């Protein structure tokens, strides 16, 4: 079957070529992979960049929130604009900005310049992933969104895994500057490859006008409802937890085991692999059985990963701990995003923009907070983060009890 006529949310999608839709999904998954690859290849490079620019690890560590926080803020505007101007022009312009700014990052001659380029890249790149997620709400009915969302979140996990491992190894072999040039060139090629699928992007039905009052009223409505408030709240905390723990794992491995860049990359090899391999399967499980148990379980698994890292474990256990941390993320964030695609209605871009805003603000804040608590030692920082995460898991059991599949309703 190659053609489908259906109505998804408030947008009528007629004569969808299912083969082209699947190819578009894979193309967007590749773009998502690249964006997360470059986001996660930076943290393991902190020890090297600290030496290159002659600054402390805490100072150069600001490259992480410098990218994450502007990325999150900008998604609020990209999602809003895409609801009125259409997903295609905003997404393609953002992918172009990502390609150019990532390549230009290689020109940095100081820590301040590097932080500045990362800030600009965060602002420019943040229209791709949230709009790809919102597009899944346009092209797939709610009961079928788990699989495509699983593909996109699997690509995020794969990008994180390879960025933290292959990225840092390539950075050691080719130099960190060539790494940024290569990612920028890859993004430019991908933009060209996505152009034939532009007809699948639905046009906006809301018009170009913007009302300040209506915009903030829509955000208020998304957050005021009980379902929206708890979902966005968990997206924010999940970002804080994972952004904090993962951003400093490279320094943790360098300090505890004396590893260099290649060693750090290999030790982090497990991160992202569960989502890369299991993302679509986790999405199908959510479609079939709902999210009521998967979300609390994912939170608890991530808490366990942080606990594993507190004592001095054998080095061979480090990839296992990283994989456990990744599995916890893969069992929560895609499922929370699936709920949010059901909240937006005509404002799917705005709803997903708020989702990514919460997530990336969480990443940035978590990286900063963990870095501050790190002054007390890695063990203390991990213990604090894991305790709060476990409390969040227990609280999620009653809060998400109604998130069952449509078949069970």
C-alpha positions in Angstrom: 0.0 0.0 0.0 1.6 3.2 -1.1 -1.1 5.8 -0.7 -3.0 6.8 2.4 -5.8 9.4 3.0 -6.3 10.3 6.6 -6.8 13.1 9.1 -4.2 13.7 11.7 -5.2 16.1 14.5 -6.6 19.2 12.9 -4.6 18.9 9.7 -6.0 16.9 6.7 -3.3 14.8 5.0 -4.4 13.5 1.7 -2.7 11.0 -0.6 0.3 10.4 1.5 2.9 8.2 -0.3 3.8 5.9 2.5 7.2 5.0 1.0 8.2 8.6 0.7 7.0 9.2 4.2 9.2 6.5 5.5 12.2 7.9 3.5 11.5 11.3 4.9 11.4 9.8 8.4 14.8 8.3 7.9 16.2 11.5 6.5 15.0 13.4 9.5 16.4 10.7 11.8 19.8 11.3 10.1 19.5 15.0 10.6 18.6 14.4 14.3 21.6 12.0 14.6 24.0 14.7 13.3 22.7 17.4 15.6 23.0 15.2 18.6 26.4 13.9 17.4 27.8 17.4 17.5 26.1 18.2 20.8 27.5 15.3 22.6 31.0 15.2 21.0 31.9 18.4 22.9 31.7 17.2 26.6 34.3 14.4 26.3 36.6 17.0 24.7 36.6 19.2 27.7 40.0 18.0 29.1 41.7 18.6 25.7 40.0 21.9 25.1 41.0 23.0 28.6 44.6 22.4 27.7 44.4 23.9 24.2 43.0 27.2 25.4 44.8 27.3 28.8 41.7 27.6 31.0 40.1 25.5 33.8 37.8 22.6 33.1 35.0 24.6 34.8 35.5 27.5 32.4 35.6 25.5 29.2 32.8 23.4 30.5 30.5 26.4 29.8 30.5 25.3 26.2 27.8 22.8 27.1 25.2 25.2 28.7 26.3 27.9 26.1 24.8 25.5 23.4 22.0 23.9 25.3 20.3 26.9 26.9 20.1 29.1 23.7 19.0 25.9 21.8 16.1 25.5 24.3 15.0 29.1 24.2 15.1 29.3 20.4 12.8 26.3 20.1 9.9 28.4 21.5 10.1 30.7 18.5 10.8 28.1 15.9 7.8 26.0 16.9 5.6 29.1 17.0 6.7 30.3 13.6 6.3 26.8 12.0 2.6 26.7 13.1 2.0 29.9 11.1 4.6 29.7 8.2 4.8 25.9 7.8 7.3 23.4 9.0 9.4 23.2 5.8 10.9 26.8 5.5 11.7 27.0 9.2 13.3 23.5 9.4 15.3 23.9 6.2 16.6 27.3 7.2 17.6 26.0 10.6 19.4 23.0 9.1 21.3 25.4 6.8 22.3 27.6 9.8 23.4 24.4 11.7 25.7 23.4 8.8 27.3 26.8 8.4 27.7 27.7 12.1 29.1 24.2 13.0 31.8 24.5 10.4 32.6 28.1 11.5 33.2 26.8 15.1 36.5 25.4 13.8 37.8 28.9 13.5 37.7 29.6 17.3 41.0 30.9 18.6 40.1 31.2 22.3 37.7 29.7 24.9 35.5 32.8 24.6 35.2 32.5 20.9 34.4 28.8 21.1 31.7 29.5 23.7 30.3 32.2 21.4 30.2 30.0 18.3 28.4 27.3 20.4 25.9 29.9 21.6 25.1 30.9 18.0 25.0 27.2 16.8 22.4 26.5 19.6 20.3 29.4 18.4 20.5 28.3 14.7 20.2 24.6 15.0 17.2 24.4 17.3 14.5 24.4 14.5 15.3 20.9 13.2 14.6 18.3 15.9 11.5 19.9 17.5 9.9 20.4 14.1 10.7 16.9 13.0 9.0 15.7 16.2 6.0 18.0 15.5 5.9 16.7 11.9 5.3 13.2 13.2 2.2 14.6 14.8 1.2 15.9 11.4 1.8 12.7 9.4 0.9 10.0 11.9 -2.2 9.5 14.0 -1.6 9.3 17.8 -1.9 5.5 18.1 0.9 5.1 15.5 3.3 7.8 16.6 5.4 5.6 19.0 7.3 4.0 16.2 8.3 7.2 14.3 9.1 9.0 17.5 11.1 6.0 18.5 13.1 6.4 15.3 13.8 10.0 16.0 14.7 9.5 19.7 16.8 6.4 18.7 18.7 8.8 16.3 19.2 11.2 19.2 20.5 8.3 21.3 22.7 7.1 18.5 24.1 10.6 17.9 24.8 11.0 21.6 26.6 7.5 21.6 28.7 8.1 18.6 29.3 11.7 19.4 30.7 10.8 22.8 32.8 7.9 21.4 33.6 8.1 17.7 33.5 11.9 17.9 36.1 12.1 20.6 38.3 9.4 18.9 38.1 11.2 15.6 38.9 14.5 17.4 42.0 12.9 18.7 43.0 11.6 15.3 42.0 14.5 13.0 41.9 17.4 15.5 38.8 18.9 17.0 38.6 21.6 14.3 38.3 19.1 11.5 35.6 17.4 13.5 33.4 20.5 13.4 34.1 21.0 9.7 33.1 17.4 8.9 29.8 17.7 10.7 29.0 20.9 9.0 29.7 19.4 5.6 27.6 16.4 6.4 24.6 18.6 7.4 24.9 20.6 4.2 24.8 17.4 2.1 21.8 16.1 4.0 19.9 19.4 3.4 20.2 18.8 -0.3 19.0 15.2 0.0 15.9 16.3 1.9 14.7 18.7 -0.8 12.8 16.1 -2.9 10.5 15.4 0.1 9.4 18.9 0.7 5.9 18.2 -0.7 5.2 16.0 2.3 5.4 18.9 4.7 1.9 20.2 5.3 1.1 23.8 4.9 0.1 26.0 7.8 -3.6 26.5 8.4 -3.2 29.3 11.0 -1.8 32.2 8.9 1.2 34.4 9.5 -0.3 36.8 12.1 1.0 36.6 15.7 -0.7 37.9 18.8 1.4 38.3 21.9 -1.6 37.6 24.1 -2.7 34.5 22.2 0.9 33.1 22.1 1.2 33.2 25.9 -2.3 32.1 26.4 -1.5 29.0 24.5 1.6 28.3 26.6 -0.5 28.9 29.7 -3.1 26.5 28.5 -0.5 23.8 27.8 1.0 24.2 31.3 -2.2 24.7 33.2 -3.8 21.4 32.4 -2.8 18.6 34.8 -1.6 16.4 32.0 0.5 19.1 30.4 1.9 20.4 33.7 3.2 17.0 34.9 4.5 16.0 31.4 6.5 19.2 30.9 7.7 19.1 34.5 9.1 15.6 34.0 10.7 16.7 30.7 12.5 19.5 32.5 13.7 17.3 35.4 14.8 14.5 33.0 16.9 17.1 31.1 18.4 18.3 34.4 19.3 14.8 35.5 20.7 13.5 32.3 22.4 16.7 31.2 24.1 16.9 34.6 25.4 13.4 34.8 26.4 12.8 31.2 28.1 16.2 30.7 30.7 15.5 33.3 31.3 11.8 32.6 34.4 12.5 30.5 36.0 14.4 33.4 34.9 11.7 35.8 36.6 9.0 33.7 39.7 11.1 33.2 40.0 11.8 36.9 39.1 8.4 38.3 40.8 6.2 35.8 43.4 8.5 34.2 41.9 7.9 30.7 42.8 9.9 27.6 40.4 10.9 24.8 40.3 7.5 23.2 39.8 5.8 26.5 37.0 8.1 27.4 35.4 7.5 24.1 35.5 3.7 24.5 34.3 3.9 28.1 31.2 5.9 27.0 30.6 3.4 24.1 27.5 2.1 25.9 25.7 5.4 25.9 23.1 5.8 23.3 23.3 2.2 22.1 20.0 1.0 23.8 18.0 3.8 22.1 19.8 3.4 18.8 18.9 -0.3 18.8 15.7 -0.3 20.8 14.1 3.1 20.1 11.4 1.9 17.6 10.7 -1.2 19.8 10.2 1.0 22.9 7.9 3.2 20.8 5.8 0.2 19.7 5.6 -0.9 23.3 4.2 2.5 24.3 1.7 2.3 21.4 0.6 -1.1 22.5 0.6 -1.0 26.3 0.7 2.7 27.1 3.2 4.8 29.1 2.0 4.4 32.7 4.7 1.9 33.7 7.4 2.6 31.1 8.0 6.2 32.3 8.5 5.4 36.0 10.6 2.4 35.1 12.9 4.5 32.9 13.3 7.1 35.6 14.3 4.4 38.1 16.8 2.7 35.7 18.5 6.1 35.2 18.7 6.6 39.0 20.3 3.1 39.2 23.0 4.1 36.6 24.1 7.0 38.8 24.3 4.8 41.8 26.5 2.3 40.0 29.0 5.1 39.3 29.4 6.3 42.9 31.9 3.6 44.1 35.1 2.9 42.2 33.9 0.3 39.8 36.1 -1.8 37.5 36.7 0.2 34.3 35.0 -2.5 32.2 31.8 -1.7 34.1 31.8 1.9 32.8 30.2 1.1 29.4 27.5 -0.9 31.3 26.8 2.1 33.5 26.6 4.4 30.5 24.3 2.0 28.7 22.0 1.8 31.8 21.9 5.6 32.0 21.0 5.8 28.3 18.3 3.1 28.6 16.7 5.2 31.3 16.6 8.2 29.0 15.3 6.1 26.1 12.4 4.8 28.2 11.2 8.3 29.3 11.9 11.2 26.9 10.4 9.7 23.7 7.3 8.6 25.6 6.9 12.0 27.2 7.2 13.6 23.7 4.5 11.3 22.5 2.1 12.6 25.1 3.0 16.2 24.1 2.1 15.5 20.4 -1.4 14.7 21.7 -1.6 18.0 23.6 -0.9 20.5 20.8 -3.8 20.2 18.4 -3.3 23.0 15.8 -0.4 24.3 17.8 1.7 21.2 17.5 4.8 23.1 16.7 4.3 25.4 19.7 3.7 22.4 22.0 6.8 20.6 20.8 8.8 23.8 20.9 7.9 24.1 24.6 8.9 20.4 25.1 12.4 20.9 23.6 12.7 24.2 25.4 12.1 22.4 28.7 14.5 19.6 27.8 17.4 21.7 26.7 17.0 24.2 29.5 17.2 21.2 31.7 20.3 19.9 29.9 22.0 23.3 30.4 20.9 23.9 34.0 21.8 20.3 34.9 25.3 20.6 33.5 25.8 23.8 35.5 24.3 22.5 38.7 26.3 19.2 38.6 29.4 21.2 37.9 28.8 23.3 41.0 27.9 20.3 43.2 31.0 18.6 41.8 33.1 20.8 44.1 32.0 18.4 46.9 33.2 15.4 44.9 31.7 13.1 42.2 30.3 10.7 44.8 28.2 13.4 46.5 27.0 14.9 43.2 25.9 11.5 41.9 24.2 10.6 45.2 22.2 13.8 45.2 21.1 13.5 41.6 20.2 9.8 41.9 18.2 10.3 45.0 16.0 13.0 43.4 15.7 10.9 40.3 14.4 7.9 42.3 11.9 10.2 44.1 10.7 11.4 40.7 10.3 7.7 39.6 8.1 6.9 42.6 6.0 10.0 42.2 5.5 9.2 38.5 3.6 6.0 39.3 0.4 7.8 40.4 0.9 10.8 38.1 1.1 8.8 34.9 -1.4 6.1 35.9 -3.9 7.2 33.2 -1.4 7.1 30.3 -2.7 3.7 29.0 -2.9 2.7 25.3 -6.1 3.5 23.4 -6.8 -0.2 23.2 -7.1 -0.4 27.0 -9.5 2.6 27.3 
